[in-house]
Amino acid sequence: MADLTIRGLPDALHRYLKQSAEAHHRSVNRETIALIERAMASSLESKPRLSAAEVMTMAKPFASLPVQDSRAADDLLGYDADGLPQ
């Protein structure tokens, strides 16, 4: 496991962590880990992944738009003959 040091932690935040840790019968370190894990889990849950079919459905209206640039995709992206960025 890795270690993490937090410098310059505001006093109010430290007090909150201590109170929260006491309420949950954990150390401040363990409480901090639990809060980070909870934030990470909620972040992952709030970003639903789209299926390929959903992406295609969303893209359909754009397929009927007129072409504004006649250059090939490779010219727009700037790749050379070996497929490397120019």
Backbone torsions as a table, in degrees:
resi	resn	phi	psi	omega
1	MET	NA	147.8	179.6
2	ALA	-89.3	159.5	175.8
3	ASP	-107.6	151.6	179.5
4	LEU	-135.7	129.4	175.7
5	THR	-112.4	130.9	178.6
6	ILE	-110.0	116.8	179.7
7	ARG	-99.1	147.7	175.2
8	GLY	70.0	30.2	179.7
9	LEU	-67.4	122.8	179.9
10	PRO	-59.0	144.2	-177.9
11	ASP	-57.4	-41.9	-178.8
12	ALA	-62.1	-38.8	178.9
13	LEU	-68.9	-40.3	178.0
14	HIS	-63.0	-42.5	177.4
15	ARG	-61.1	-42.5	178.3
16	TYR	-60.2	-46.8	-179.8
17	LEU	-61.6	-41.4	179.1
18	LYS	-63.5	-45.8	-179.7
19	GLN	-65.1	-42.0	179.5
20	SER	-65.7	-40.2	178.4
21	ALA	-63.0	-44.7	178.8
22	GLU	-62.0	-42.1	-179.2
23	ALA	-63.7	-30.8	-179.0
24	HIS	-101.3	7.4	179.2
25	HIS	55.9	47.6	178.7
26	ARG	-130.5	164.6	171.7
27	SER	-75.1	163.3	177.3
28	VAL	-61.1	-39.4	178.9
29	ASN	-60.9	-49.1	-178.2
30	ARG	-66.4	-36.3	177.7
31	GLU	-64.5	-41.0	178.7
32	THR	-62.2	-43.7	177.9
33	ILE	-61.9	-43.8	-179.6
34	ALA	-62.0	-41.6	179.2
35	LEU	-66.1	-40.4	178.1
36	ILE	-65.6	-42.7	178.7
37	GLU	-62.7	-40.2	179.1
38	ARG	-65.1	-42.8	178.6
39	ALA	-63.4	-40.7	-179.9
40	MET	-65.6	-43.0	-179.8
41	ALA	-64.1	-42.8	-179.3
42	SER	-69.0	-32.1	177.5
43	SER	-65.4	-42.5	179.8
44	LEU	-68.0	-36.5	-179.1
45	GLU	-71.4	-29.0	-175.3
46	SER	-80.7	-4.4	-179.8
47	LYS	-117.6	82.3	-179.4
48	PRO	-65.9	142.7	178.6
49	ARG	-85.7	140.0	178.4
50	LEU	-91.6	144.0	174.6
51	SER	-79.0	165.4	178.3
52	ALA	-60.7	-37.8	179.7
53	ALA	-64.6	-39.4	178.7
54	GLU	-65.8	-39.8	178.5
55	VAL	-64.4	-43.4	179.4
56	MET	-63.6	-39.8	177.6
57	THR	-62.4	-41.6	179.1
58	MET	-67.5	-31.4	-175.6
59	ALA	-82.1	-20.2	-175.5
60	LYS	-53.1	-45.6	-179.6
61	PRO	-60.6	-27.8	-178.9
62	PHE	-77.6	-23.1	-178.8
63	ALA	-65.6	-26.9	-177.9
64	SER	-87.9	-1.7	178.7
65	LEU	-71.5	148.3	180.0
66	PRO	-68.9	150.1	177.6
67	VAL	-75.1	124.4	-177.8
68	GLN	-98.4	-14.7	-176.0
69	ASP	-139.6	123.3	-175.0
70	SER	-86.6	-0.5	179.7
71	ARG	-69.2	152.2	177.0
72	ALA	-71.8	156.4	-179.0
73	ALA	-56.9	-39.2	179.6
74	ASP	-63.3	-35.0	177.9
75	ASP	-69.4	-38.9	179.4
76	LEU	-66.6	-41.3	-176.7
77	LEU	-81.0	-19.7	176.4
78	GLY	76.6	45.4	176.9
79	TYR	-99.9	146.7	177.4
80	ASP	-88.7	-173.4	-176.5
81	ALA	-62.3	-24.2	179.9
82	ASP	-91.1	2.4	179.8
83	GLY	81.8	16.2	179.2
84	LEU	-99.7	147.8	177.8
85	PRO	-61.4	142.5	-179.9
86	GLN	-87.4	NA	NA
